[in-house]
Amino acid sequence: MLLMKKTAHIPIDPRALAVLHAIEAEKESAWFVGGCVRDALIGRCAHDFDIATSARWDRVVALFSSRGCRVVEAGSAHGSVGVIYDELLVEVTTYRIEAAYGDKRRPDSVSFVDDIELDLARRDFCMNAIAYHPERGILDPFGGTEDIAEQRIRAVGDPALRFMEDPLRIMRALRFCSQLGFSLDEATDKALVECAAELNDVAKERVFSELSKLICSPYEEKVLARYANVLETVLEGIEALAKQPSPFKNTCKNMLEHAAHVVACVPEDAALRFAALFSHMAPHAEQNRKDECHAAVFARQRLRALKAPRKLIERVCALVANRSALVEPDRLGVSLLVAANNGDVRFVRDLLTLKIAQAAACGEREREYELRHASEILDELVANRKPLSRSELALSGNDLIAAGMTPGPSIAAMLDALLLEVIRETVANERTALLELASRIEPPTEGKAGNIFEKILKIRLTENPERSNIQIRA
């Protein structure tokens, strides 16, 4: 028997309402379903609108095409079309039941039906199997509203069957736990753990998409700590962290709990959060790149296996490789750190954010304060447009060549030497002054970018050994 709550009211975008009313004008039934209903009941703003209807997909296409709307038919084989109404995409799907999932991703076939309850029965979790109509209210045959009230995630029907049909639902369940702070009900929890190995059959890109959302959610600490045995299937090495006792003086019992706490201390940015996690992993990674530490090599191996985006991999690995970079919390120290990283302010800001999170998670307040001060100095340097890279000097390599320097690596090294003096404020960032200084100093022979700044940083920290403790701990 259908559970209906006529008094419920969910805010729906007027354009999505117009799509529903146009379908009903054709004597078809239609309901809002899925995330827009779930999110509204949770108290979150809905952005994506899905409609389930008795109308066959081809009739939906004809209806809205005749009204001048663009219709996307990419999912028509399974009864779904996208209607773009006044620039809003509304996904419209015919009521359907599904056959077996032969590829563990999509049903082998679908059969269209005229019963909304049959359509809701095919969905993954009860909180996603709720329908809403602006006049008739909520339709809830599986108790999804009660699950939301109890902050519970429960599979529709047999949870093992749901996970075997599409194992990605395992990651979706954990992602919802991480996003909402909900817990799995006992049967769903048991089936999820038992079916975890099925994730090996899921396309890696799909797994990474869910993992990225999971780690960038507010309750990732709870999920990482509770489901390490499941996540080990997709991220080898995470379960080993759970077996390592934490040496830090906080409430974390093991290194996985500590790593998850560090992750929670950085903003919800995928590269930062993966970097925070991988900084604590990599027990025996094969170091096949001379410029990367074991943890960075490990991160590269795991992220490549998950087919993560290349740019994200490079950003994560750079952060992990430099996680122990030394920082002096003064103008010169921060300027040298940026110059040593080729003037990449965003990277240095991310690196400081990562180090601040580590210090905060370890309860090292003095270190955290100094690192936050370094971050404030960086903001001040950027706001005041202080030169922090070769490209910000008032002269270029061509100017040096025109002045008589031999083209080659020494040009880059000379620019670094001039930038160092500008940073030290011994010379103004003016073309004439820089050319005059270049004529008086011996052309450097070392051309590798950043070396001169790294050397000065190390010298300063050798002279001030108490600063050497401002590092991130792996």
Disulfide bonds with the S-S distance in Angstrom:
none
